[in-house]
Amino acid sequence: MAWWLIVLIVIGVLLLGVAIHDVTQKRHAILRNFPVVGHLRYLIEAVGPELRQYIVADNDEERPFSRDQRRVVYATAKQENAYFGFGTDNDIDRDGYLIIKHATFPITTPIDKKATLPSAKVMGEWRDRPHKFRPESFVNLSAMSYGSLSAPAVEAINRGCKISGAMHNTGEGGISDHHRHGADLMFQFGTGYFGCRDANGNFDLDQLVESVNSANVKCIEVKLSQGAKPGLGGVLPGKKVTPEIAKARGVEVGKTVYSPNAHTAFGDVDGLIDFIESIAGATGVPVGIKSAVGQIGFWTELTERMNARGEGPDFVAIDGGEGGTGAAPLAFSDHVALPFRMGFARVWREFAEADLHQHVSFIGMGKLGFSSEALVASTLGCDMIGVAREAMLAIGCIQAQECHAGHCPTGIATHGSWLTRGLDPTDKSVRLANYLTGLRSDITKLSYACGAMHPTLVARDAVELIDEPYGSMPLAERYGFTGEDNRLSPGQAADLAEIMRAQASLAVTAAH
């Protein structure tokens, strides 16, 4: 036998062995879906820093998430080293650059293993809802529905939330079987009223109560708009309406479903408040709203009517225009709705001027899944944050940006059976839990560095923005905050500090 034939046979056997290994292993979705050739992705990733240094892009240049940001999420999820060496490669004196000012005498208390970091407020306390509660985690999962995400992805997220103690927002696609793996749920619905609609697509309160009672729903979110496509309705093609999706959404199998760009159950601010109060009265759980921020008049009228009536949402979730798990026309994703910091600050100021800011819980979303941005959100007034695309990265997303095409190579945003088989919910749930816990730990470390036990207790003047040339501006001043920093009432601040001290005491005991 010719020597070259022997070499080819050996190479063929080796490649077959690699292919068998790749298809049967469950740790890497890319290798399972694309055996052998998938290794090229990891090879290119390994030499990526060198390629970018001499040929392509900086570590902080790619969008929507830079290489540095993705590396932090990946490393945290895999419990690998997420540190960076040789100092920052950012231009830290550029206009708008974020600076966090540390305290000379930081907090030195150990952080417990679960990185316990609860919400700053009790959700539903203002209206004394029967099932008011303090969310266990400052970091929770933003809305991503089953249908937009695959079944294994939703299951992995729910299991990961259960492990880490985070709350899982269902997205507006209803509550599927994949949402029922133990995590606390925030049930969201939008203009399509999926999971709470009648046969004609109108809102059905009895159906909502049935959905809420069927799962571990802790609160309800009425979606007015989202950062990825504010003011835009949606279409779910009939070919995507499988029996499982149809069951969760309460629609017919194989029939195209339309979501209008506005609600039909109410048409003005008073109607919205009536709607919220009727839902809270029927379910007993806190009810809030989610919206991107456009014209501010709505928020002014909302706070005025809430003040006059003593009624309204228990929480307000603000999505920045940079949010992006929903596919949208380019004009909507690029130009409609204010970015998070600007939009959130405007809304929070409206509530503060109406003296409602200490009654309502505030949730921020829009690329906040990094400790520095989370701290900024809390100094602006957030009591919690939500993460979505960062969670996708944690369970294997490689930012291929094929979410809208059904060709997601990691099996997260597709329903193709070959691609989804590569995503093992058991493995990916642990990675998500690692990321959520690691993020809470990093946020706590930053808070400690600023001399506070909780990010909401960090003073606003601890954050500045570089203001060219050769100057800086306090974050509060940049976004129009004046007067006393009273994000929490004295009682709320004292209760939160006591909770954090109790957790720190347990951590000290565990350390010894």
C-alpha positions in Angstrom: 0.0 0.0 0.0 1.3 3.4 -1.0 2.6 5.6 1.9 0.3 8.5 0.8 -2.7 6.2 1.0 -1.8 5.2 4.5 -1.5 8.9 5.5 -5.0 9.6 4.0 -6.5 6.7 5.9 -4.9 7.8 9.2 -6.2 11.4 8.6 -9.6 10.1 7.7 -9.8 7.9 10.9 -8.7 10.8 13.0 -11.3 13.1 11.5 -14.0 10.5 11.9 -13.0 10.2 15.6 -13.1 14.0 16.0 -16.5 14.1 14.3 -17.9 11.4 16.5 -16.6 13.2 19.6 -18.0 16.5 18.4 -21.5 15.2 17.6 -21.8 13.3 20.9 -20.4 15.9 23.3 -22.8 18.4 24.9 -20.5 21.1 26.1 -20.1 23.1 22.9 -23.1 23.7 20.6 -21.0 24.9 17.7 -19.0 21.6 17.6 -22.1 19.5 18.0 -23.9 21.3 15.1 -20.8 21.7 12.9 -18.4 18.7 13.7 -14.8 19.1 12.8 -15.1 22.5 10.9 -16.4 24.0 14.1 -12.9 23.8 15.6 -11.9 26.5 13.1 -14.1 28.9 15.1 -12.2 28.2 18.3 -8.8 28.3 16.5 -9.6 31.8 15.0 -10.9 32.9 18.4 -7.7 31.8 20.1 -5.6 33.9 17.7 -8.2 36.7 17.6 -6.2 39.1 19.8 -3.2 38.9 17.6 -5.3 39.3 14.4 -7.1 42.3 15.8 -3.9 43.9 17.2 -2.2 43.9 13.8 -5.0 43.7 11.2 -8.6 44.1 12.2 -10.3 45.8 15.2 -9.7 46.9 18.8 -11.0 44.9 21.7 -13.5 47.6 22.5 -14.6 48.4 19.0 -17.1 45.7 17.9 -20.8 46.2 18.3 -23.3 45.5 19.7 -21.0 43.9 22.2 -17.2 44.4 22.0 -14.7 41.5 22.2 -13.8 42.6 25.8 -17.5 42.5 26.9 -18.1 39.1 25.3 -14.9 37.8 26.9 -16.1 38.9 30.3 -19.4 37.1 29.9 -17.9 33.9 28.4 -15.2 33.7 31.1 -17.6 34.4 34.0 -20.1 31.8 32.6 -17.4 29.2 32.4 -15.8 30.2 35.7 -12.6 31.0 34.0 -10.3 33.9 34.6 -12.1 37.1 33.6 -9.3 39.4 34.5 -7.4 41.5 32.0 -3.6 42.2 32.1 -1.3 45.1 31.4 -3.8 47.8 32.1 -6.7 49.2 30.1 -6.5 49.6 26.3 -9.3 52.2 26.4 -8.8 55.9 25.7 -10.0 56.9 29.2 -10.0 60.7 28.7 -12.4 60.7 25.8 -15.7 62.5 26.0 -18.4 60.6 27.8 -16.0 58.0 29.3 -17.3 56.6 32.6 -15.3 57.1 35.8 -16.3 55.4 39.1 -14.7 57.2 42.1 -13.6 54.7 44.8 -13.6 55.4 48.5 -10.4 55.6 50.5 -11.9 53.2 53.0 -13.9 50.6 51.1 -16.2 47.9 52.6 -14.1 44.8 53.4 -16.9 42.3 54.3 -16.7 39.0 52.4 -19.3 38.3 49.7 -21.3 35.1 50.2 -21.1 32.3 47.7 -24.5 33.1 46.0 -23.5 36.8 45.9 -26.8 37.7 47.5 -28.0 41.1 46.2 -31.7 41.7 46.5 -33.9 44.4 44.9 -33.7 47.8 46.6 -37.5 47.9 47.2 -40.4 45.7 48.0 -42.4 45.3 44.8 -46.1 46.1 45.3 -45.7 47.7 48.7 -47.1 51.0 47.7 -50.5 49.6 46.7 -50.2 46.9 49.3 -50.7 44.0 46.9 -51.6 40.7 48.6 -48.5 39.1 47.1 -46.0 41.9 47.3 -42.4 40.7 47.6 -38.8 41.8 47.5 -37.2 40.2 44.4 -34.3 38.0 45.5 -31.9 39.3 42.8 -30.8 42.7 41.7 -30.0 41.1 38.3 -32.9 39.3 36.5 -33.7 38.1 33.0 -35.3 40.5 30.6 -38.1 39.4 28.3 -37.3 36.8 25.6 -40.2 34.7 24.5 -40.5 31.1 23.5 -40.8 31.3 19.8 -38.1 34.0 19.5 -35.9 31.6 21.4 -35.7 27.8 21.0 -37.1 25.3 23.6 -33.7 24.3 24.9 -32.7 27.9 25.2 -35.8 28.8 27.3 -35.3 25.8 29.4 -31.6 26.6 30.0 -32.5 30.1 31.0 -35.3 29.1 33.4 -33.1 26.5 35.1 -30.2 28.9 35.3 -32.5 31.5 36.9 -33.7 28.9 39.4 -30.1 28.0 40.4 -29.0 31.7 40.8 -32.2 33.0 42.3 -33.0 35.4 39.5 -36.5 36.1 38.1 -37.2 35.0 34.5 -39.3 37.3 32.3 -41.4 35.1 30.0 -41.5 37.6 27.1 -44.8 38.2 25.4 -45.1 34.7 23.9 -47.0 33.2 26.9 -45.9 30.6 29.5 -44.7 27.4 27.9 -43.7 24.1 29.4 -40.1 25.3 29.1 -40.8 28.1 31.6 -41.8 25.6 34.3 -38.4 24.4 35.6 -38.6 26.2 39.0 -37.6 29.8 38.5 -39.8 32.7 39.6 -41.6 34.2 36.6 -42.5 37.7 35.5 -45.3 37.1 33.1 -45.2 39.6 30.3 -47.8 40.3 27.7 -48.1 42.8 24.9 -50.5 43.9 22.3 -51.1 40.3 21.1 -52.3 39.3 24.6 -50.6 35.9 24.2 -51.5 33.7 27.1 -54.4 36.0 28.1 -56.6 36.4 25.0 -59.9 35.1 23.7 -60.6 33.5 20.4 -60.7 36.9 18.7 -57.4 38.1 20.0 -58.9 40.4 22.6 -57.7 40.6 26.2 -59.4 38.0 28.5 -59.0 38.6 32.3 -60.1 35.1 33.2 -57.6 33.6 30.8 -54.9 35.8 32.4 -55.8 34.5 35.9 -55.7 31.0 34.6 -52.2 31.5 33.2 -50.9 33.2 36.3 -52.3 30.4 38.6 -50.7 27.7 36.3 -47.1 28.7 37.0 -44.8 30.3 39.5 -45.7 33.9 38.5 -44.6 36.5 41.0 -45.6 39.7 39.0 -47.1 40.8 35.7 -45.6 43.2 33.1 -47.7 45.0 30.6 -45.4 45.7 27.6 -46.1 49.1 26.0 -43.0 49.0 23.8 -39.5 47.6 23.7 -36.1 49.1 22.9 -35.5 47.0 19.8 -38.7 48.0 18.0 -40.6 50.7 19.9 -44.0 51.6 18.3 -43.8 48.7 16.0 -46.2 45.7 15.9 -45.2 42.1 14.9 -46.0 39.2 12.8 -45.5 35.5 13.6 -45.7 33.5 10.4 -48.0 30.5 10.4 -45.2 28.1 9.6 -43.6 29.0 12.9 -46.8 28.5 14.9 -46.1 24.9 16.0 -48.5 23.1 18.4 -46.3 23.9 21.3 -46.0 27.6 20.5 -49.8 27.7 19.8 -50.5 26.2 23.2 -48.4 28.7 25.0 -49.8 31.7 23.1 -53.4 30.6 22.9 -53.6 30.7 19.1 -54.4 28.3 16.3 -51.7 26.0 15.0 -50.2 27.0 11.6 -52.1 30.3 11.4 -50.2 33.6 11.0 -50.6 35.8 14.1 -50.4 39.6 14.1 -49.5 41.9 17.1 -50.8 45.4 16.5 -48.6 48.4 17.4 -50.9 49.5 20.2 -53.1 48.0 22.9 -56.8 47.5 22.3 -57.7 46.9 26.0 -57.0 50.6 26.8 -56.4 53.8 24.9 -55.4 56.5 27.3 -53.5 56.9 30.6 -56.6 56.5 32.9 -57.5 53.4 30.9 -54.1 52.0 31.5 -54.3 52.7 35.2 -57.8 51.1 35.3 -56.4 48.1 33.4 -53.5 47.6 35.8 -55.7 47.9 38.9 -58.2 45.3 37.5 -55.3 42.8 36.8 -53.8 43.4 40.3 -57.2 43.0 41.9 -57.9 39.7 40.1 -54.4 38.2 40.6 -53.1 39.8 43.8 -49.6 40.1 42.3 -47.7 43.3 41.6 -48.4 44.7 38.1 -46.1 47.0 36.1 -45.3 48.4 32.7 -42.4 48.1 30.3 -41.6 50.8 27.8 -38.9 52.4 25.7 -38.9 56.2 26.1 -40.0 58.5 23.4 -42.3 61.5 23.9 -42.2 62.5 27.5 -45.8 63.8 27.7 -47.1 60.3 28.4 -44.9 60.0 31.5 -45.9 63.4 32.8 -49.6 62.6 32.4 -49.1 59.2 34.0 -47.4 60.5 37.1 -50.0 63.3 37.4 -52.9 60.8 37.2 -51.2 58.3 39.6 -50.8 61.1 42.1 -54.4 62.2 41.7 -55.9 58.7 42.0 -53.4 57.0 44.3 -53.3 54.1 41.9 -51.1 52.8 39.1 -48.2 50.5 38.3 -46.2 48.8 41.0 -43.0 48.9 38.8 -41.7 50.6 35.7 -39.3 48.9 33.4 -37.4 51.1 31.1 -35.8 49.7 28.0 -33.1 51.7 26.2 -33.1 52.2 22.5 -29.9 50.2 22.4 -31.8 47.1 23.5 -32.0 44.5 20.9 -33.3 40.9 21.3 -36.2 41.7 18.9 -35.6 41.8 15.1 -36.7 45.1 13.6 -36.3 47.4 10.6 -33.0 49.3 10.6 -34.6 52.7 11.2 -36.4 51.4 14.3 -33.4 49.7 15.8 -31.1 52.6 15.0 -33.1 55.7 15.5 -36.4 55.2 17.5 -36.4 55.6 21.3 -33.9 57.3 23.6 -30.8 55.4 24.8 -31.1 54.0 28.3 -29.4 56.6 30.4 -31.1 59.5 28.9 -34.5 57.9 28.7 -34.5 56.4 32.2 -33.3 59.7 33.7 -36.2 61.6 32.1 -38.8 59.1 33.3 -37.3 58.9 36.8 -37.3 62.7 37.2 -41.0 62.7 36.3 -41.8 60.3 39.1 -39.5 62.2 41.5 -41.3 65.5 40.7 -44.6 63.8 41.5 -43.0 62.3 44.7 -43.7 58.8 43.5 -40.2 57.6 43.0 -40.0 55.9 46.4 -43.3 54.1 45.8 -42.5 52.5 42.5 -39.8 49.9 41.7 -37.6 50.8 38.7 -36.0 48.3 36.4 -33.4 49.2 33.8 -32.6 47.3 30.6 -30.3 48.0 27.6 -26.8 46.5 27.7 -26.6 46.7 31.5 -25.1 43.2 32.0 -21.7 44.5 33.0 -20.9 45.7 36.5 -19.9 49.3 35.7 -23.1 49.9 33.6 -25.2 48.2 36.3 -23.8 50.5 38.9 -24.5 53.5 36.7 -28.1 52.3 36.3 -28.5 52.0 40.1 -27.1 55.6 40.7 -29.7 56.8 38.2 -32.4 55.2 40.2 -32.8 51.5 39.2 -33.8 49.1 41.9 -33.0 46.2 39.6 -31.7 45.5 36.1 -32.6 43.1 33.4 -30.2 41.3 31.0 -31.1 39.6 27.8 -28.5 39.4 25.1 -25.8 39.0 27.8 -27.7 35.9 29.0 -27.7 34.6 25.4 -23.9 35.0 25.3 -23.7 33.1 28.6 -25.5 30.1 27.1 -23.4 30.1 24.0 -24.4 33.0 21.6 -21.4 34.0 19.4 -23.0 37.3 18.1 -23.6 35.8 14.7 -26.6 38.2 14.4 -28.8 35.6 12.6 -31.6 35.9 15.2 -34.1 37.0 12.7 -33.2 34.5 10.0 -33.8 31.2 11.9 -30.2 30.1 11.2 -28.6 30.7 14.7 -25.6 28.4 14.7 -25.7 27.8 18.4 -29.4 26.7 18.6 -30.5 29.6 20.7 -32.7 31.7 18.3 -33.8 29.0 15.9 -36.2 26.1 15.8 -34.2 24.0 13.4 -33.9 20.5 15.0 -30.3 20.0 13.9 -29.2 23.3 15.4 -31.2 23.2 18.6 -29.9 19.7 19.4 -26.5 21.2 20.0 -27.7 23.2 23.0 -27.8 21.1 26.2 -30.0 22.9 28.7 -28.4 21.2 31.7 -24.9 22.4 30.8 -26.0 25.9 29.7 -28.2 26.5 32.7 -25.1 26.2 34.9 -23.2 28.6 32.7 -26.1 31.2 33.0 -26.2 30.8 36.7 -22.5 31.3 36.9 -22.8 34.5 34.9 -25.7 35.9 36.9 -24.0 35.1 40.2 -20.7 36.4 39.0 -22.3 39.6 37.8 -23.9 40.2 41.2 -20.6 39.6 42.8 -18.8 42.1 40.5 -21.6 44.7 41.2 -21.2 44.2 44.9 -17.4 44.5 44.6 -17.8 47.8 42.8 -20.3 49.0 45.5 -17.9 48.0 48.2 -15.1 49.9 46.5 -17.4 53.0 46.6 -18.0 52.5 50.3 -21.5 51.1 50.1 -23.1 47.7 50.8 -25.5 47.8 47.9 -25.4 49.6 44.5 -28.5 51.6 45.3 -26.7 53.0 48.3 -23.8 54.2 46.3 -23.9 58.0 46.2 -24.7 59.6 42.8 -21.5 61.8 43.0 -19.4 58.6 43.0 -19.9 58.5 39.2 -18.5 61.0 36.7 -18.3 61.3 32.9 -15.2 62.7 31.2 -16.1 66.0 29.5 -13.6 67.1 26.9 -11.3 69.0 26.9 -9.6 68.0 30.2 -12.7 68.1 32.4 -15.3 65.9 33.9 -19.0 66.2 34.9 -20.9 64.4 37.6 -23.3 61.8 36.1 -26.2 63.4 38.0 -25.5 66.8 36.5 -25.2 65.3 32.9 -28.7 63.7 33.2 -30.4 66.6 35.0 -30.6 65.4 38.6 -30.6 68.3 41.1 -31.1 68.5 44.8 -31.0 65.8 47.4 -30.1 62.2 46.4 -33.3 60.6 47.8 -33.7 57.5 45.6 -34.8 55.6 48.7 -36.7 56.7 51.7 -34.8 56.6 55.0 -36.8 53.5 56.0 -36.1 51.8 52.7 -32.4 52.5 52.9 -32.2 51.3 56.5 -34.1 48.0 55.7 -31.8 47.4 52.7 -28.7 48.1 54.7 -29.8 45.7 57.4 -30.5 42.9 54.8 -27.0 43.4 53.4 -25.4 43.4 56.9 -27.2 40.2 57.7 -26.0 38.5 54.5 -22.4 39.8 55.2 -22.5 38.4 58.7 -23.5 35.0 57.2 -20.6 35.2 54.7 -18.1 36.0 57.5 -19.4 33.0 59.5 -19.2 30.7 56.4 -15.6 32.0 55.7 -14.6 30.8 59.2 
